[in-house]
Structure formats: C-alpha cells, structure tokens
Amino acid sequence: IEEATNGIEVLRKSRNFVTDIICLDLEISKLDGFEVLRILREDNHLKDIQIIAISTREQHRTLALEEGNGFILKPFSQLQIKHILDSFLKK
C-alpha cells in the first residue's frame, strides 16, 4: 500500500510503484481528481490500472465511472471498502 497526499504525488507514485488498484479521492489537492484520472487513463503504462473514485458528492458518480472502474460515496464503512476491493481483486 502506498499513500499520496495530493494529485501530483498520485501521478508520481503511480509511475514508480506497481499497483493493481488506485483508490482516488476526487477532492484531492494540488491537482483535481478528475484531471488525475484523465492523465492516468492517457498514460499507456497506467491506463489498465483499476481505479476506484471516492467522493463526498453523489453527482460525481457518473463522470467518475466514465473513466474509472468504481465509485464509493463518503462517508463509507470498512465493509464497503472490503466488498469493492474483493470484487476488483477477483478480476
């Protein structure tokens, strides 16, 4: 598990750390979460990583799912995270 504190760090760590899933807070600082998602999808080395978008805004769901693979609305429970991670890791 790697943690990033802002959008720029997400991109930097994504390029240097092999991962299966990225849980991306769409309300992250320094670079909008939707912009981070777009950049990840345009990068040939990162475009196939499973991305679960996280937001406090239900209206983000549709747009997040256009580029991402899943969506979780805050606040969420540990059980919700477990279920969605289990479903992605089984793919």
C-alpha positions in Angstrom: 0.0 0.0 0.0 1.3 3.4 -0.9 -0.3 6.7 0.1 -0.3 10.0 -1.7 -1.3 13.4 -0.2 -2.1 15.2 -3.4 -2.8 14.7 -7.1 0.8 15.3 -8.2 2.1 12.8 -5.8 -0.5 10.2 -7.0 0.9 10.5 -10.5 4.5 10.4 -9.4 3.9 7.3 -7.2 1.8 5.6 -9.9 4.7 5.7 -12.3 7.1 4.4 -9.7 5.1 1.8 -7.8 3.4 -1.2 -9.4 -0.2 -1.4 -8.2 -3.4 -3.3 -9.0 -5.8 -0.7 -7.7 -5.8 3.0 -7.0 -8.4 4.5 -4.6 -8.5 8.1 -5.8 -10.2 10.8 -3.8 -11.7 13.1 -6.4 -11.4 16.0 -4.0 -7.6 15.7 -3.7 -5.4 18.8 -3.5 -2.9 20.3 -6.0 -4.5 18.6 -9.0 -8.2 17.9 -9.4 -9.0 14.2 -9.0 -10.8 14.1 -12.4 -7.6 15.5 -14.0 -5.5 12.9 -12.3 -8.0 10.2 -13.5 -7.7 11.6 -17.1 -3.9 11.6 -17.0 -3.8 8.1 -15.7 -6.0 6.9 -18.5 -3.9 8.6 -21.1 -0.7 7.0 -19.9 0.0 3.7 -21.8 1.7 2.2 -18.8 -1.1 3.1 -16.3 -4.3 3.0 -18.4 -5.2 -0.5 -17.3 -5.0 0.0 -13.5 -8.3 -0.4 -11.7 -9.3 3.0 -10.3 -11.9 3.4 -7.6 -13.0 7.0 -7.3 -14.1 8.3 -3.9 -16.1 11.5 -3.3 -18.5 13.2 -0.9 -20.7 14.2 -3.9 -23.1 11.7 -5.5 -23.2 13.8 -8.6 -19.5 12.8 -9.3 -20.5 9.2 -9.7 -21.5 9.3 -13.4 -18.4 11.2 -14.6 -16.1 9.2 -12.4 -17.4 5.9 -13.8 -16.8 7.2 -17.4 -13.1 7.0 -16.8 -12.8 4.9 -13.6 -13.8 1.4 -12.6 -15.7 2.0 -9.4 -17.1 4.7 -7.2 -17.6 5.0 -3.4 -19.5 7.8 -1.7 -18.1 9.2 1.5 -18.7 8.5 4.3 -18.2 4.8 3.8 -17.7 1.8 6.0 -14.8 -0.6 6.2 -17.2 -3.3 4.9 -18.0 -1.3 1.8 -14.3 -0.9 1.0 -13.7 -4.6 1.7 -16.5 -5.6 -0.7 -15.4 -3.3 -3.6 -11.7 -4.3 -3.2 -12.6 -8.0 -3.1 -14.6 -7.6 -6.3 -11.7 -5.9 -8.1 -9.0 -8.3 -6.8 -11.1 -11.2 -8.1 -11.0 -9.8 -11.7 
